[in-house]
Amino acid sequence: MILNQVFHKNNRRTEKQTGTQPEDLGNILRFSAFWVDKMVQRQNWGKSNIQESN
């Protein structure tokens, strides 16, 4: 009985892990693209200000 409960509990846990569903993967990719874009903007911000002053 207890082993059966543990087995079902583990099955439910694996079904809901983040990144296993297509929606999760889409959200992770969307966030990653957003983050990379912001980091590139941040790096280029200082460069554009230096070039404008020269």
C-alpha positions in Angstrom: 0.0 0.0 0.0 2.7 2.5 1.0 4.9 1.6 -2.0 1.9 2.2 -4.3 1.3 5.6 -2.8 5.0 6.6 -3.3 4.9 5.4 -6.9 1.8 7.5 -7.7 3.3 10.5 -5.9 6.4 10.2 -8.0 4.4 9.9 -11.3 2.6 13.1 -10.5 5.8 14.9 -9.7 7.4 14.0 -13.1 4.4 15.0 -15.1 4.6 18.6 -13.8 8.3 19.3 -13.9 9.2 22.7 -15.5 10.4 22.4 -19.0 8.7 19.2 -19.9 5.7 20.7 -21.6 5.7 22.5 -24.9 4.3 25.6 -23.2 7.1 25.6 -20.7 9.7 25.3 -23.4 8.2 28.2 -25.4 8.2 30.4 -22.3 11.8 29.5 -21.5 12.9 30.3 -25.1 10.9 33.5 -25.1 12.5 34.6 -21.8 16.0 33.6 -23.0 15.6 35.7 -26.1 14.4 38.6 -24.1 17.3 38.3 -21.7 19.9 38.1 -24.4 18.4 41.1 -26.2 18.6 43.2 -23.0 22.2 42.1 -22.3 23.2 43.1 -25.8 21.5 46.5 -25.4 23.2 47.0 -22.1 26.6 46.2 -23.6 26.0 48.4 -26.6 24.7 51.4 -24.6 28.1 52.4 -23.3 29.7 51.9 -26.8 27.1 54.2 -28.5 27.6 57.0 -26.0 31.4 56.9 -26.4 31.1 57.0 -30.2 28.7 60.0 -30.1 31.0 62.0 -28.0 34.0 61.5 -30.4 
